[in-house]
Structure formats: structure tokens, C-alpha cells
Amino acid sequence: MKTANPKSDSQKLAGLVQAARLRVAAAENKWKAAKEQARMAKRRRKEVKLIARRAKKQAKQAKAEWTQARNALAEAEAKLAQSGVRVAARKPVKKRAKRVVRRAAASPRKKVPPARKGRSRPAAPSRARRAARRITPASPAVSTALPVPPQAGAAAANPEGGSPAPTVMASPENPPRIGS
């Protein structure tokens, strides 16, 4: 049988103690950091409360000054009215309506233009206007004129087929029309 080496056992125990000390030190550092973070959070909350109190106090003071100024204005206007001096009339100060805070909708609404009032226009131009636009001669100065295939409306205008439909040349003044 093997006998245990007393030196190696003591070294193992020393290693275990050293590892336990390291774990304790790490846990202590973690605890100190968490404690400091909690202290800072408490301090921030305290500062926010103090700032909120100051803001409320300033709001009350501003409201009191506004009420005092409004009363002084009312007294001055009353004295002016009693003295009989003519001055450009001012509308009395009205109380403002309180704003209602609304939450934003999921998607913004589309703006729809209001319906037109007055005389309504026809939906499509008359046949005579369309025919006049189709027959306009192309400008001879433009060299990039392209022939446009005859439209279905031109064939319908001449059912007998006596004369071919007029050819329309594309130009900057008369661009080709698609789909009408």
C-alpha cells in the first residue's frame, strides 16, 4: 500500500485556502460595486426629487406673478375706462383651453383634400378635343420625331376604313400618349 505524502496534502490544502481567499475577495469587490451603484442610484433619485420640487415651486411662483400681473392689468383697464379717455379697444383676455395630450397613432392618417365646390369638370375631354390633339402636325425642326402606332380610338372613329388613321409624330410639343 502506498502511504500518503504529508507534504503534498498540506500543499493541496494551502491551494484550496488560497482559491477560497480569491473567491472571497472577488465576492467582496462585487458586493462593494453593487453597494456603490445602489448608493449612486439613491443619490440620483434624491436629486431628481429635489429638481422636481424646485420646478413645482417655480411654477407656483410664476403662476402667482401671472395672476398678479393680470389683476393689475384689469385694474388699470378699469381705471382707464372710468376716466373716459378714448383708447383703441382691446378684447378682454380669455382663458386658454388646456391642451389634451394624445398618444401617437400607430400609423399617421393620410391627408385627403377637401371636395371641390362649384362647377364640376367633365371626367374626360370631349372626342373633338382628343381628335384635334392627335392630328396636330409635328414640328419639322425636330429630327428625333418617332411615329406613334395608331390608337384604338382612331380606328373606332373610322369604322368603314376609307382612309387610314392619321399618323402622329412624337415631338417635344406633342409627346406620345400611352393608354388614353
Secondary structure, DSSP 8 states (H G I E B T S, - for coil): -----HHHHHHHHHHHHHHHHHHHHHHHHHHHHHHHHHHHHHHHHHHHHHHHHHHHHHHHHHHHHHHHHHHHHHHHHHHHHHHT---------------------SS----------S----SS--HHHHHHHHH----TT-S--EEE---HHHHHH-SS-SS----EEE-SSS------
